[in-house]
Amino acid sequence: MTLKMALCTQDDLSEAIKLQKREQYEEERKKRIFNAKQRLFGLDLDTLERQIREKKKQESEKLECDKRFEEQEQLQKRLITAKEKELEKEKRIVDSDLNFYRCRYQRKDQRREFDLNDPNFLKKSTPVRIADADLTLGVSSAQIFYGEDLNKSDRQVRQREQQRAWLDQQVMERKQAEEARRKADNVYMESIWCRDKHLEDMAKSDHRMRHQIIHKIRQFNINLAKQKQENRLRNKQETYEDDMAEIYNMLSSDMLTENPDVAQSRTNPNKKIAFMYRGMTADELRDFRKGQEQQLADTLQRKTEAQLMDKQWEQYAINMDRTLMHKQIDMDRKHKQQLDDLVRDNAKLAIEQDQQRKDSLEKLSNAVYDDFYDQFNKTSR
């Protein structure tokens, strides 16, 4: 397609190419639609079924992939849940041990300054005056003032002893706890060692069993190879002996020694053994030549009779072909005459139908002529 313009721009060329492609596509579509042999009615079932199979295959693959991802996700969730439970259990154990230690060794009454903050201090303290003969009273019999600590030195000694006892008890309990922990670690390590030892023994046993099996297989293969080698050598020796015996028998046989008596058959005196027969005598050759001449004469006679019979059959076939050809010509002439009569009758009927249609169209007000039908099937749309 070329544009009849003095100057064409790029847009004009693009538009022209688009128009050309559209016209070409329209022509191809006309050829497909108006071709009765290639036109398809309805849907392309094969393509739809192929698309459905592909869609189902993709969906099945997607479902399989989702299923695998879901199983992996469930496995990871189970592992995470088990790990969280284990951590929570360990945390509860640690918190329980910590609370037990605090309740037992870190009570308020065990604090160093508990005597200063003791709510029952007044209940535990001694009265200011025990009796009239109280040695703590002064010369003027004045009462001891509140706040004085008369047993300070003794109290401090007892407190130091008590602190020392507490520290010794804590050290002892700490040592006992360390010893218990050490024993637990030893038991745990011993159990791990036993497990590893058991696994190592199992691995060694498996390795030993595999080694024994491989050794037995290797030994079996070696014995089998030796047996095959012995069989091969024995077969080779037997074959060699058989060949030597056959060679000896062939060299000493009647065929190579050309013994004429062995060619005579024992079941039929007039028959010779073919592979032992070495030739005929002069009389036998003369009789054989006479028999050949007689067979040749008989063969010529049969051939002459067969040629005569073939000629008679050929003449008969020619006569039959001539008769059949005459009959076929008569049948073709009658058939042609019938076709001519049929064509003339159809022509008369067509003229009558055309005249009848024109008469009926003249009677109708909204008659449909050939121009109405000629406007269809012009485009592919």
C-alpha positions as CSV (number, residue, x, y, z in Angstrom):
1,M,0.0,0.0,0.0
2,T,1.4,3.3,-1.0
3,L,0.1,6.8,-0.2
4,K,-0.6,9.1,-3.1
5,M,0.9,12.2,-1.3
6,A,3.7,14.4,-2.1
7,L,5.0,14.3,1.5
8,C,4.3,11.6,4.1
9,T,5.0,12.0,7.8
10,Q,5.8,9.2,10.3
11,D,2.2,9.3,11.7
12,D,0.8,8.9,8.1
13,L,3.0,5.9,7.5
14,S,1.9,4.3,10.8
15,E,-1.7,5.0,10.1
16,A,-1.3,3.5,6.6
17,I,0.4,0.3,8.1
18,K,-2.5,0.0,10.6
19,L,-5.1,0.3,7.8
20,Q,-3.2,-2.3,5.7
21,K,-3.0,-4.7,8.6
22,R,-6.7,-4.2,9.4
23,E,-7.7,-4.9,5.7
24,Q,-5.4,-8.0,5.6
25,Y,-7.0,-9.3,8.8
26,E,-10.5,-8.7,7.4
27,E,-9.6,-10.5,4.2
28,E,-8.3,-13.5,6.2
29,R,-11.3,-13.5,8.4
30,K,-13.6,-13.5,5.3
31,K,-11.7,-16.5,4.0
32,R,-12.1,-18.4,7.2
33,I,-15.8,-17.5,7.7
34,F,-17.1,-17.9,4.2
35,N,-15.2,-21.2,3.7
36,A,-17.7,-23.9,4.4
37,K,-15.1,-26.6,4.9
38,Q,-13.2,-24.6,7.6
39,R,-15.9,-22.7,9.3
40,L,-16.7,-23.6,12.9
41,F,-20.1,-23.3,14.4
42,G,-20.4,-22.6,18.1
43,L,-17.4,-23.0,20.4
44,D,-14.0,-24.6,19.9
45,L,-14.6,-27.5,22.3
46,D,-11.1,-29.0,21.9
47,T,-9.4,-25.7,22.8
48,L,-11.8,-25.1,25.7
49,E,-11.2,-28.6,27.0
50,R,-7.4,-28.1,26.7
51,Q,-7.7,-24.8,28.5
52,I,-9.8,-26.5,31.2
53,R,-7.2,-29.3,31.7
54,E,-4.4,-26.7,31.9
55,K,-6.4,-24.7,34.4
56,K,-7.1,-27.8,36.5
57,K,-3.5,-28.8,36.3
58,Q,-2.4,-25.3,37.5
59,E,-5.0,-25.4,40.3
60,S,-3.8,-28.9,41.4
61,E,-0.2,-27.7,41.4
62,K,-1.1,-24.6,43.4
63,L,-3.1,-26.7,45.9
64,E,-0.2,-29.1,46.3
65,C,2.2,-26.2,46.8
66,D,-0.2,-24.5,49.3
67,K,-0.6,-27.8,51.1
68,R,3.2,-28.2,51.4
69,F,3.6,-24.7,52.6
70,E,0.7,-25.2,55.2
71,E,2.3,-28.5,56.4
72,Q,5.7,-26.7,56.7
73,E,4.0,-23.8,58.6
74,Q,2.2,-26.2,60.9
75,L,5.5,-28.0,61.6
76,Q,7.2,-24.7,62.4
77,K,4.3,-23.6,64.6
78,R,4.5,-26.9,66.5
79,L,8.3,-26.6,67.0
80,I,7.9,-22.9,68.1
81,T,5.1,-23.9,70.5
82,A,7.2,-26.8,72.0
83,K,10.2,-24.5,72.3
84,E,8.0,-21.8,74.0
85,K,6.6,-24.3,76.4
86,E,10.0,-25.5,77.3
87,L,11.2,-22.0,77.9
88,E,8.2,-21.2,80.0
89,K,8.8,-24.4,82.0
90,E,12.4,-23.4,82.6
91,K,11.4,-19.9,83.6
92,R,8.8,-21.2,86.0
93,I,11.4,-23.5,87.6
94,V,13.9,-20.6,87.9
95,D,11.2,-18.4,89.4
96,S,10.1,-21.1,91.8
97,D,13.7,-21.7,92.9
98,L,14.2,-17.9,93.3
99,N,11.0,-17.5,95.4
100,F,11.9,-20.5,97.5
101,Y,15.4,-19.0,98.2
102,R,13.9,-15.6,99.0
103,C,11.2,-17.1,101.3
104,R,13.8,-19.2,103.1
105,Y,17.0,-17.1,103.2
106,Q,15.9,-13.5,102.6
107,R,13.1,-12.9,105.1
108,K,12.6,-9.6,106.8
109,D,13.5,-10.9,110.2
110,Q,16.9,-12.1,108.8
111,R,17.9,-8.6,107.7
112,R,20.9,-6.9,109.4
113,E,18.8,-3.8,110.3
114,F,15.6,-5.7,111.3
115,D,16.0,-4.8,115.0
116,L,15.7,-1.1,114.0
117,N,12.5,-1.6,112.1
118,D,11.0,-4.4,114.2
119,P,7.3,-3.6,114.8
120,N,7.3,-5.6,118.0
121,F,10.4,-3.9,119.4
122,L,8.5,-2.4,122.3
123,K,7.0,-5.9,123.1
124,K,10.4,-7.5,123.1
125,S,12.2,-4.7,125.0
126,T,12.7,-5.0,128.8
127,P,10.8,-2.5,131.0
128,V,12.6,0.6,132.4
129,R,12.3,-0.6,135.9
130,I,12.3,-4.3,136.8
131,A,12.1,-3.9,140.6
132,D,13.1,-1.8,143.5
133,A,16.5,-3.6,143.8
134,D,17.2,-3.0,140.2
135,L,20.9,-2.5,139.8
136,T,20.4,-0.4,136.8
137,L,19.0,2.4,138.8
138,G,21.2,5.3,139.8
139,V,22.1,6.8,143.1
140,S,19.1,9.1,143.1
141,S,16.8,6.3,142.2
142,A,16.0,8.0,139.0
143,Q,14.3,5.9,136.3
144,I,16.3,4.9,133.2
145,F,15.5,7.2,130.3
146,Y,13.8,5.9,127.2
147,G,16.2,5.2,124.3
148,E,19.1,4.1,126.4
149,D,20.7,0.8,125.3
150,L,22.0,-0.8,128.4
151,N,23.0,-4.2,126.8
152,K,24.6,-2.8,123.7
153,S,27.9,-4.7,124.0
154,D,26.2,-8.0,124.7
155,R,23.7,-7.4,121.9
156,Q,26.4,-6.6,119.5
157,V,28.3,-9.7,120.4
158,R,25.2,-11.8,120.0
159,Q,24.4,-10.1,116.7
160,R,27.9,-10.8,115.4
161,E,27.6,-14.4,116.5
162,Q,24.2,-14.6,114.9
163,Q,25.5,-13.1,111.6
164,R,28.4,-15.4,111.7
165,A,26.1,-18.4,112.2
166,W,23.9,-17.1,109.4
167,L,26.9,-16.7,107.1
168,D,28.1,-20.1,108.0
169,Q,24.7,-21.6,107.3
170,Q,24.4,-19.7,104.0
171,V,27.9,-20.9,103.0
172,M,27.0,-24.4,104.0
173,E,23.7,-24.3,102.1
174,R,25.5,-22.7,99.1
175,K,28.1,-25.5,99.2
176,Q,25.3,-28.1,99.5
177,A,23.4,-26.4,96.5
178,E,26.7,-26.4,94.5
179,E,27.3,-30.0,95.4
180,A,23.7,-31.0,94.4
181,R,24.1,-29.0,91.2
182,R,27.4,-30.7,90.5
183,K,25.9,-34.1,91.2
184,A,23.0,-33.3,88.9
185,D,25.4,-32.1,86.2
186,N,27.4,-35.3,86.7
187,V,24.3,-37.4,86.4
188,Y,23.2,-35.5,83.3
189,M,26.6,-35.8,81.7
190,E,26.8,-39.5,82.6
191,S,23.4,-40.0,81.0
192,I,24.6,-38.1,77.9
193,W,27.8,-40.2,77.9
194,C,25.8,-43.4,78.2
195,R,23.5,-42.3,75.4
196,D,26.5,-41.4,73.2
197,K,28.2,-44.6,74.2
198,H,25.0,-46.5,73.2
199,L,24.8,-44.7,69.9
200,E,28.5,-45.3,69.3
201,D,28.1,-49.0,70.0
202,M,25.1,-49.1,67.7
203,A,27.1,-47.4,65.0
204,K,30.0,-49.7,65.5
205,S,27.7,-52.7,65.4
206,D,26.1,-51.4,62.3
207,H,29.5,-50.8,60.8
208,R,30.6,-54.2,61.8
209,M,27.5,-55.9,60.3
210,R,27.9,-53.9,57.1
211,H,31.6,-54.9,57.0
212,Q,30.7,-58.5,57.5
213,I,28.0,-58.4,54.9
214,I,30.4,-56.7,52.4
215,H,33.1,-59.3,53.3
216,K,30.6,-62.1,52.7
217,I,29.4,-60.6,49.4
218,R,33.0,-60.1,48.3
219,Q,33.9,-63.7,49.3
220,F,30.8,-65.0,47.5
221,N,31.8,-63.0,44.4
222,I,35.3,-64.3,44.6
223,N,34.1,-67.9,44.9
224,L,31.6,-67.3,42.1
225,A,34.3,-65.9,39.9
226,K,36.6,-68.8,40.6
227,Q,33.7,-71.2,39.9
228,K,33.0,-69.4,36.6
229,Q,36.7,-69.5,35.7
230,E,36.9,-73.2,36.4
231,N,33.7,-73.9,34.4
232,R,35.1,-71.8,31.6
233,L,38.4,-73.7,31.6
234,R,36.5,-77.1,31.9
235,N,34.2,-76.1,29.0
236,K,37.2,-75.0,27.0
237,Q,39.0,-78.3,27.6
238,E,35.9,-80.3,26.7
239,T,35.4,-78.2,23.6
240,Y,39.0,-78.8,22.6
241,E,38.7,-82.5,23.2
242,D,35.4,-82.6,21.2
243,D,37.1,-80.7,18.3
244,M,40.1,-83.0,18.3
245,A,37.8,-86.0,18.3
246,E,35.7,-84.5,15.5
247,I,38.8,-83.8,13.4
248,Y,40.0,-87.4,14.0
249,N,36.6,-88.8,13.0
250,M,36.5,-86.6,9.9
251,L,39.9,-87.6,8.8
252,S,39.1,-91.3,9.3
253,S,35.5,-91.1,7.9
254,D,34.3,-92.8,4.8
255,M,33.6,-89.5,3.1
256,L,37.2,-88.4,3.1
257,T,38.5,-91.9,2.3
258,E,36.0,-91.9,-0.6
259,N,34.6,-95.4,0.1
260,P,31.9,-96.1,-2.6
261,D,30.1,-98.7,-0.5
262,V,29.0,-96.3,2.2
263,A,27.0,-94.2,-0.3
264,Q,24.4,-97.0,-0.7
265,S,21.3,-96.6,1.4
266,R,20.4,-99.5,3.6
267,T,16.7,-98.9,3.5
268,N,16.4,-98.5,-0.3
269,P,18.8,-100.2,-2.6
270,N,18.1,-97.8,-5.5
271,K,18.8,-94.7,-3.3
272,K,22.1,-93.1,-2.6
273,I,23.2,-91.1,0.5
274,A,23.8,-87.6,-0.9
275,F,26.6,-86.4,1.4
276,M,28.6,-89.7,0.8
277,Y,27.9,-90.2,-2.9
278,R,31.1,-89.5,-5.0
279,G,29.8,-89.8,-8.5
280,M,28.1,-92.2,-11.1
281,T,29.6,-94.9,-13.2
282,A,29.5,-94.9,-17.0
283,D,26.4,-97.1,-17.3
284,E,24.6,-94.9,-14.7
285,L,25.6,-91.8,-16.7
286,R,24.3,-93.3,-19.9
287,D,21.0,-94.2,-18.3
288,F,20.8,-90.8,-16.8
289,R,21.3,-89.1,-20.1
290,K,18.5,-91.2,-21.7
291,G,16.2,-90.3,-18.9
292,Q,17.0,-86.6,-19.4
293,E,16.2,-86.8,-23.1
294,Q,12.9,-88.5,-22.4
295,Q,12.0,-85.9,-19.8
296,L,12.9,-83.1,-22.3
297,A,10.6,-84.6,-25.0
298,D,7.8,-84.9,-22.5
299,T,8.3,-81.3,-21.3
300,L,8.2,-80.0,-25.0
301,Q,5.0,-81.9,-25.6
302,R,3.3,-80.5,-22.4
303,K,4.5,-77.0,-23.3
304,T,2.9,-77.3,-26.8
305,E,-0.4,-78.5,-25.4
306,A,-0.3,-75.7,-22.8
307,Q,0.3,-73.0,-25.5
308,L,-2.6,-74.4,-27.6
309,M,-4.9,-74.3,-24.5
310,D,-3.7,-70.7,-23.8
311,K,-4.6,-69.6,-27.3
312,Q,-8.1,-71.1,-27.0
313,W,-8.6,-69.3,-23.7
314,E,-7.4,-66.0,-25.2
315,Q,-9.9,-66.3,-28.1
316,Y,-12.7,-67.0,-25.6
317,A,-11.7,-64.0,-23.5
318,I,-11.6,-61.7,-26.5
319,N,-15.1,-62.8,-27.6
320,M,-16.4,-62.3,-24.0
321,D,-14.9,-58.8,-23.9
322,R,-16.5,-57.9,-27.2
323,T,-19.9,-59.0,-26.0
324,L,-19.5,-57.1,-22.7
325,M,-18.4,-54.0,-24.5
326,H,-21.5,-54.0,-26.8
327,K,-23.7,-54.4,-23.7
328,Q,-22.0,-51.6,-21.9
329,I,-22.4,-49.3,-25.0
330,D,-26.1,-50.1,-25.1
331,M,-26.5,-49.4,-21.3
332,D,-24.6,-46.0,-21.6
333,R,-26.8,-45.0,-24.5
334,K,-30.0,-45.8,-22.5
335,H,-28.6,-44.0,-19.4
336,K,-27.7,-40.9,-21.4
337,Q,-31.2,-40.8,-22.9
338,Q,-32.6,-41.0,-19.4
339,L,-30.4,-38.1,-18.2
340,D,-31.4,-36.0,-21.2
341,D,-35.1,-36.6,-20.4
342,L,-34.5,-35.7,-16.8
343,V,-32.7,-32.5,-17.7
344,R,-35.5,-31.4,-20.0
345,D,-38.1,-32.2,-17.3
346,N,-36.1,-30.2,-14.7
347,A,-35.8,-27.3,-17.0
348,K,-39.5,-27.2,-17.6
349,L,-40.1,-27.4,-13.8
350,A,-37.6,-24.6,-13.2
351,I,-39.4,-22.4,-15.7
352,E,-42.7,-23.1,-14.2
353,Q,-41.5,-22.5,-10.6
354,D,-39.8,-19.2,-11.7
355,Q,-43.0,-18.1,-13.3
356,Q,-45.0,-19.1,-10.2
357,R,-42.6,-17.2,-7.9
358,K,-42.8,-14.1,-10.1
359,D,-46.6,-14.3,-10.1
360,S,-46.7,-14.6,-6.3
361,L,-44.3,-11.7,-5.9
362,E,-46.5,-9.5,-8.0
363,K,-49.4,-10.3,-5.8
364,L,-47.5,-9.3,-2.6
365,S,-47.0,-5.7,-1.6
366,N,-43.7,-6.2,0.4
367,A,-42.1,-8.5,-2.2
368,V,-38.4,-9.5,-1.6
369,Y,-36.3,-9.4,-4.8
370,D,-32.8,-10.7,-5.5
371,D,-31.3,-7.3,-4.5
372,F,-32.3,-8.0,-0.9
373,Y,-30.4,-11.3,-0.8
374,D,-27.3,-9.9,-2.6
375,Q,-26.6,-7.5,0.2
376,F,-25.6,-10.3,2.6
377,N,-22.3,-12.1,2.9
378,K,-20.3,-9.1,1.8
379,T,-18.1,-8.7,4.9
380,S,-17.0,-10.9,7.8
381,R,-18.8,-8.8,10.4
